[in-house]
Amino acid sequence: MRPMFSKEDLSVQDLATGVQNANNNICKHVVRTPVIRLPWLDSEEREVWAKLECHQHTGSFKYRGAYNALSRTKTNKIITASAGNHALATAAAGRRLGKDVHLIAPITASELKVNRMMADAEVTLLGQDLHEATLMAISLAQKSAIQTADETETLYYVSPYDNVDVAAGAGTVMLEAEEDHGVFDTVVVPLGGGGLAAGVGAWCAHNSPRTNVVCTHPEIFGRKFAKSEPIASQLVSPTAVSYSDGLAVQLARETPFARILQETIRDVVQVTEAETAVAISIALRMQSLLIEGSAATTIAALLKPEAPETRHIKGRVLLLLTGGNIASSSLARSLVSEVSDAPLRQAIGLRNILPSVDRCGSTKLPVEDVGEQKLDASKEKASDSGDGARALADDTTSSLEQWQVFSDRLQAMIKATAEQMQEKDELSARLCLEQDPWCKDVYNELQQVLYRRAKEFEAAVKTPPSSCQESQVPKFWVMEERYRILLQQHSAVACLFDRASAANDQSLRDWFRDFDSQSATVCNYDRYGSSRLRATEQVLAKALALGDTSGTELLLTSSGMAAYQVVQHFLLQSIGDKGNFVLPPYVYFEGMEQLQAFDFVTVTHAPTFDAQDIIATAEAVDAKVVFLDAVANVVDLPATDVRDFCRTVAHRPGWGDRIVVMDGTTASGAMPVFDWMQGRHAPTLLYFESASKYLQFGMDLQMGGLVVYPSRLDAAMRTIRRNTGGVMYSRGLSLLPPLDRAAYQRRMAQLSRNAEVLRDGIAAAASDLVHVRFPSEWKRFGWRHGGALVTVRFLRDGLNNKDGLEACIDLVLAGAKAKGLAVTKGVSFGFSTTRISSASSMAKDSDPFLRLSVGVDLETRQDLLEVMVAAIRRYADTF
């Protein structure tokens, strides 16, 4: 059968009629692909939709044209030239229609695509590129026409670009879209050889003339689509390697669609390779759509709203996502492509991935290690880091001895709980109060189980190593897990009869557990705290050792953010009408969000984390409040010399009326900061940190926080905690492990040592691929330790994205499993087992990075190093 029109007489109306006829011909044989909303591409002036031809047979719109053309020809032998979607579509349509298909592909075609084509057709590799392969296919068809008299046995060449039946079949995508969802103001169409654009343009011009047709084209091809030049004239020039290989068309002969293209296409938007890569990535991230580069150019066009060719794209906009046959290597490259536009990086998830809200609270972080910029080594005194040095040198106390101490303390806690219950029972008996025997039985059963299990734990940790085989001594993680369970059991027993609002007195009925509540003359709300809470706060103050010679108080709260709330309420009560706050380049985002919500607070960021820069900024703006972060929880872990800051401002006129707020979460208990802040002009120092990290000895039992402040503020601080409801309640209080200063500082020193060893090892083995950071300045700054965090940032920026880093973490976990090494994945830090995460919810202007909270195990340090280096190299090599 002859094509419906000749090249000489083809008009817009002819091709539009051909589209309608093609639809009648193929509608029962193709997928009526869905049209969906893409709200993440919307703006105030446009509403974006997409037709998913990536869900069509053989993965692209090409099946429409191939089936239409093959079904309309009498010949049983088909030849075409293609290395991609047209070849796959023609082969599949030929098999379905019972026709023999011979595909000519260039010798450069990928083996994967060739193997896929061979499943349905005969494949011959000819020519260095698609242009040469096309010329050879046309030549073979022409020779066949001369040599073969029988029309049904003649080789019929089906061009993907200038065959009218192919173009008409392709144009049915627009017919379907408008039938299903009405008329669109603009349709965005990838421009390759012009067949699809002509079919869509003709249909729109004839049936919905108000619809603008905008085409997209790879800029890398070097073509110029000037208004004065025919569009088709540009399609004869050579192409280049591109993500959009489906658009890499160099026409081998005159196209019948030149006039139609010129009459129906409003603009051609040129998109770069980087923009196309981003579009592939964003479709997958935002819509779970796997699309090829050709289709992605339509999304890329909307990602450049300031371009002259796209400013008019308004109203209801339809994108034709023409295919989904993307090579895995192209997909991988797109996911780690470098994107320089900061807002776009955030929009597509390459940085600052957060739940539901747009986080705030940072300025551009310096790449250099600002902690070393202004260090005067001659001023450092070795004696100031004596505690840290001694702790690092002290390996005499084994982990078994630690658990022996903890076991003794647990036994004491169990005994104290039993004695308190005995006192309560005796008082209840004297007062003739009703008690339910069934409840008492439950308590006794729980108490007996706890007592028995605690004795088993005691026996396990107190067995002399010399009297048993090494394999019989429980491993550290086993001890930790068992102790964690015992603390939970003890908490259940201790709190079984607790009341949130205990009675002061009563007749007949029991409504208290704590004996002290019976003599209280104030409100017994658990929110007000208890004698147990006060005792625990004093123990933690000694363990942290933030100031041995100055009068301070410690306040426990239900979380780190609750601790911050207490501090913030105090600040707001203290600043009056002078709301100038100075912050380092980054503070924890949830705190920053709250500060920025107050219109009477002016926030100024210091240019760096350097102590002297922060001081200078505070003085320049006459700040009332100054924030410090010992180690900022961002990619380079920038550290501030807190000692230098404190010793400077404590003797500097004008600082006595200021308030300094320090977040010590990342370096818990690392320094005697209140001792350093001593001097005639010393400002008021408020210290807070999360108690759900290091302070729980890695057991991760609950949320928690604490605030430390001068004793003179105690009444005000406790009132704020009470009124904000931020207290650590009895249940949480009973879950805290029994810490002491020696055990805590020893643990922190070991974590710090392990982290530093890992940092040094990765830097030595993979410095060509990554920048790895640990705040090693801690020794020079006079701290006891530097915390347990290590960060890894890939030197190639494109690798620092959430999805890629998740893949890298998968490699770490697989390698760890193969070595029998325990590693967990997740946020937070301070655990005994090494934890890794792709940190992305920190600074708004910072890309994701790998963050490790290094564990306590000495024996596995080398294995962890080997696993990390192997994963880093494999990830970098893969992408």
Secondary structure, 3 states (H helix, E strand, C coil): CCCCCCCCCCCHHHHHHHHHHHHHHHCCCCCCCCEEECHHHCECCEEEEEEEHHHCHHHECHHHHHHHHHHCCCCCEEEEECCCHHHHHHHHHHHHHCCEEEEEECCCCCHHHHHHHHCCCEEEECCCCHHHHHHHHHHHHHHHHHHCCCHHHCEEECCCCCCHHHHHHHHHHHHHHHHHHCCCCEEEEECCCCHHHHHHHHHHHHHCCCCEEEEEEEHHHCCCCCCCCCHHHHCCCCCCCCCCHHHCCCCCCCCCCHHHHHHHEEEEEEECHHHHHHHHHHHHHHHCCCCCHHHHHHHHHHCCCCCCCCCCCCEEEEEEECECCCCHHHHHHHHCCCCCCHHHHHHCCCCCCCCCCCCCCECCCCCCCHHHCCCCHHHCCHHHHHHHHHHHHCCCCCHHHHHHHHHHHHHHHHHHHHHHHHHHHHHHHHCCCECCHHHHHHHHHHHHHHHHHHHHHHHHHHCCHHHCCHHHCCCHHHHHHHHHHHHHHHHHHHCCCCCCECCCCCCCECCCCCHHHHHCCCCCEHHHCCHHHHHHHHHHHHHHCCCCCCCEEEEEECCHHHHHHHHHHHHHHHCCCCCEEEECCECCHHHHHHHHCCCCCEEEECCCCCHHHHHHHHHHCCCCEEEEECECCCCCCCECCHHHHHHHHCCCCCCCCCEEEEECHHHCCCCCHHHHCCCCCCCEEEEEEECCCHHHCCCCCCCCEEEEEEHHHHHHHHHHHHHHCCECCHHHHCCCCCCCHHHHHHHHHHHHHHHHHHHHHHHHHHCCCEEEECCHHHCCCCCCCCCCEEEEEECCHHHCCHHHHHHHHHHHHHHHHHHCCCCEECCCCCCCCCEEEEECCCCCCCCCEEEEECCCCCCCHHHHHHHHHHHHHHHHHHC
